[in-house]
Amino acid sequence: MKNFELKSFPSDVELASAAAKDWLALLSQSTVAHRVALSGGRIARSFFRAVTQGAEVSRLSLQNVDFFWADERCVSPDDPDSNYLLAKVNLLQPLAIAPDRIHRLKGELPPDEAVAEANAAIQRIVPKNGAGLPVLDLIFLGLGENGHIASLMPDAPTDVVVSTSPYVRIEDSPKPPPNRISLSYAAIAAAKSVWMLASGAGKEEALSQSLRPGGATPFGRVLQSRAHTLIYSDIAL
C-alpha cells in the first residue's frame, strides 16, 4: 500500500487553488491552534495568493494559526530572497496576521544563533512527541529540480541527515545563497501532515525518482519516513 497520495493538476494555478481550498477547509473545521510551516519557491507565491483570496471570500480568520517556516536563506527579512518576505507580502500582511503568530527564521543573525533561537521558539510553542520533537500540524514543502525539500539537499553531511534537532544549519548549499536554516528530516517526519506542492518544468525526474521505492532524493527520504504524505503536482510523469 502506498504511503502517499498524488493529486494531479493541469496547471500550477489549479494546483495552488486546490491546495489552498483544501487547507482552508481544514482550518474551517476547528478553532483550536494550528501550527504550520511554510516553504518558498515559485509555487508558494501562487498558493499564498490563493489562500488569501479564499480566506477573504469565505471570511475565514487565520488568527488561530501559528506560522513557522520550513527553511530560510541567511538574508535579511526584506531581502528579495527571503522566504519570510514572500509570505509576508502575499499572505501574512493581506490577512493581517498578528505578529505574535509569526515565528520567522531570523536569517540576518549569525547562523548558529538563528538556529538556536528557532529551536527554542518551536520547542516552546509546538507540542512535542515522545522523542521530544515538536509535532507541527502541517508542513508545506516545495520540490527542487534536484529533489531537495526545504534546504535539505542531496549529499548533505551526515550530521544534517541524522540531526534530531527541529532546525539545522545548512552550509555550502549548491543553490545560492550557501548559508541557510532548515527543518530537519526528523522534524518533517514527526509532523501530523506534510503536503508537497510539486510544480514546474524540469522536475519530472526528481519527482519520479522520489516516488520510487527506496528513492534516494531528499523528498524520497521524507516519503520513506512517513506513513502518509499528500502530493499536489502539475508535473507529467
N, C-alpha and C positions, 0 to 999 in steps of 0.2 A: 504493500500500500504506500502510495506517495506521501511524503511529508510536506508537500507544498501544493498550493492551488494556483494555477496560471489562468489569469483573465486577459484575453487578447483584445486589442482595440485597433481600429484602422488608422488612428492618428494620435499625436500627443495631446491635442486639445480634448479629444474624447476620453483619453486615459486620465488626464488631470481632472476632468469634470466628474468622472465616475468615482475616482478615489476621494475627491472632495465630498461628493454626495454621500458616500459610504461612511466617511469619518463623521460628518455632521449628523447622520442618522444615529451613529453610535453614541455621540455626545448627547443627543436629544433624549436618550433612554435613561439617563441618570444625571443627578445633580451633585454626586459625590466628586471629590477631587480626581482629576485625570492628569497623569504625568506623561508627557510626550517628549520625544527627542526628534528634532528636525534636521534635515540634511540640506545641502546646497545643490548646485547644478542647474542645468538649463530647464529641466522639467519642474524643478521646485518653484520657479517663478510662476509658471502656468498654474501649478497646483495651489500655491498661496492665493493667487488672484481668484481662482475658482472657489476656494474656501471662503474668502472674503465676500464674494458676490452671493454665495449661497447663504451665508450667515445673515447677511443684510436682508435678503429677500424673506427668509424664514423668521427673522428677528430672534435668532438663537444666540444667546450670550455664550462667549467662551471664557467668561471670567472665573470659572472653576478649573481652568486648565493651567497647569504649571509647564512652562516651556523650557526645555533643555535642548542641547544640540548634540548631534551625533559626532560632529567634528568641526574644527575651525582652523583656519590658517593663522599663523602667528603674525597678524597685522592689526592695525588699529580698527576700532569698530566703525569708523567712517571710511575705511579703505574699500574701493570697488571689489576687491577680492574677498571681503568679509561675508561669511555665511550669515552672520547676525544681521548685517545691513540688508541683505536680500530679504530676510524675513521681516525686518522692521518696516521696510518701505512697502512691502506687498501684503503684509498680514497683520503684524502687531499694531502698527500705527493706525491703519484704517479702521481696525476693530477696537481701538482704544483699550488695549490690554493693559492692566495695571502693572506698574513697574515691579511690584513685589512678586509677580507671577513670572517674570522673565529672568532666567538664570543663564546668562550668556557665558560663553567661554572667553576669557579675557586674553585675547591674542596679543595685546600690547604689552603684557607683562613678560618678564623672563620666563621661558617655557616651563621650567621646573616649578616656579612659583604659581603659574597659571594652572598647571595640572593639580598641584596641592590644593589650591583654592576650589577648583572644580570638584575634586573628590570630596572635600569637606562639605560643599553645598549639597551635592546629590545624596550623600550619606545622611545628611541632616533632614532632608525633605522627603525622600522617597523610601517607602517601607522596604525592608530587607528580607531576603530569603534565609534559609538555614545556614547557608555558607557565608552570610554577611554581605552579599551583593545586593545593591538596590534593584528593585523589580519595577522597571518602567512599565506603564500600561501599554504604550505603543511606541515603536521606533519606526520612523520613515527613513528608508535608505534609497540611494540612487546607485546606478551601476556605471562604473568606468569602462572605457574601451579595453582595459587590461583585466577586467573582472574585479577591480578594487571596490570596496564599500567603505563609507566614512573616509578615514585616511589610512585604512589598513590595506597596504599594498602587497603585491606578490613579492616573495622572497624577503619578507620582513624579518628582522632579527628575532631570534628565539625568545628573548626577554619580552618582546612585544606580543608575540603569538601566545605565550603561556601566562601572561600577566593576569592576576586576579584582582587588580585594582579597577575601579569603574572607568577611569580615564587614564590614558597613557600618552607619553610624549613621543612624537614621531620626528626623527631626524633624517636628513638626506632623502626626502621624498623625491621620487623620479619626476613627479609633477610639481612645478613651482607653485608657491614658494616651498622651500625644502623643509621648513620647520612648521609642525602642526601639532594639534591636540586631537585625540580621537577616543571615542568609546572603545573599550577593549572587546575582544571576542567573547570573553566571559560575561561582560555586561549585556551584550547583544543576545547571547544565549539565554540569559536569565529573564529577559523581558516577557511580559504576558503575550504580546503580539508584535510581529515585525511585518511591515508592509513594504515591499520593494516596488519602486516606480522605475521600471527599466525602459528607457526611451532614448532614441537617437540612432543615427546611422553609424555603422562601424562597430556595433556591439553584438552582432549576430554570433560570432564565435565565442565571445566571452560568456554570453548567456547560455549558449548550447553546452559549453564545457562545464559551466556551473551546475547545470541541471542533470548532468550525467552522474550515475552512482560513483561516489569517490572523487567527484570533481575537485581539482586541485587549486582552483581560483579562490580568492578570499570569500567571494559570495558562496562558492561551493562549500567552504568550511563552515560558513554560517548555517547553510541548509542542513548540513550533517549534524550540527549541534542542537537542532531544534526539532520538536515534534511536529510543528506546523509553521509555515511561512506563506503569506499571501503575496502573489506577484501580479502587478499590473504592467502590461507590456504592449508596446506597439511595434515590437521587433519581430520580423518574419523569421521563423525557424524552419 
